[in-house]
Amino acid sequence: MFTDDPVLEVRRSVRSSPSLVTDLAWLLLAARPSVQAKHPKLAEMFSGREELADRVRGFWGEGSEETSSTELQILAQHAGVTCETDPDLVWPALEAALATVPLELEMPSETSEELAKCADRLRRLNESPELVRAYLDLLQEVWGPVDAMWQQALPIIEEAGRLVVAQYERGRSLDILIEPGCDILRDRMPEILSSVEAGMPLLFVPCLFFGSSMYLEFPDLVLIGTGVGQGDVVARSRTESIARRLKALADPTRLALLHLLATAPSTVGELALLFRLAQPTVSMHVKVLRENGLVHSERVDGRLRLSADPGALESLVQELRFVVHQAADGASTMGSERMPATVDESTRSASPVTV
């Protein structure tokens, strides 16, 4: 029997983004001596700033080891700055969001005790402008010394996120891609997979300051943190970028076109004439070269002239040289020390994840 009823196709909403707030949340946790003892490299973030670590641990007056910062993630999500990378935009957005952030929280990723604690902290902030100022000053003091390094690493962080999303979109299951190292994530994995398949937005957040999995579930978003660290993800993000450009050059015709454009800027019509090819064929090859940043165009006297990008070519050569030298020196980017990806080590600790 036929029906005119429309068939609704649910499209998964999956993306990745760096998150200043999520990396900051881990730095706050790193004020714990127990975390520093396990991860000496992370302890360096507070080297010479032991007094600051003491203030982080004691800010809420809930015990010297209490540095969970789930309330920061909740506030950032409500403020719409979870994916923000500019600290000058993050701090005022967090402050403004305090007036409207809900205190009745529903987050399947958190225990009732954790949610009650977060609600109490948000309420205290909302009631005290002095506490808000002290809170924001503390966040900025922790983040300030690492901001330049983090901003410089953004291209690698972003590429690592694209790599995770690409693997997920190619069919790699979430429970394989992200090792569920904590009970909550492991227990809820079937529900998470079902929700994402039904259209719940999924955000992968690649983070520089840890290397394990993290899970937060808001009413309108599932957030999975994945570590960049200095291990496999960085190596893969670098080599996949190189491989894409090498693949573009692996075609003899495209390589010949690039060789000509490196010496003589030309139009598509001129290239078609010189190579005795149809213009659509040349356009297809040029599109591949342009998408990989190897060719750029400029309009001259009303005509679009193409030329090879010398900077992009030199960059590719330098990156290849780096990989070759690393191999020749016996250096390896695999299996380096990874940091844990927990925002609260006691409830969301996880094993390192290899992507």
Helices and strands as residue ranges (DSSP letters): E 14-16, H 20-29, H 33-38, H 40-43, G 44-46, H 50-58, H 70-79, H 87-97, H 112-127, H 129-152, H 154-169, H 174-177, H 183-197, E 202-207, E 214-218, E 221-227, H 232-249, H 252-263, H 268-275, H 279-291, E 295-300, E 303-308, H 310-328, H 345-348
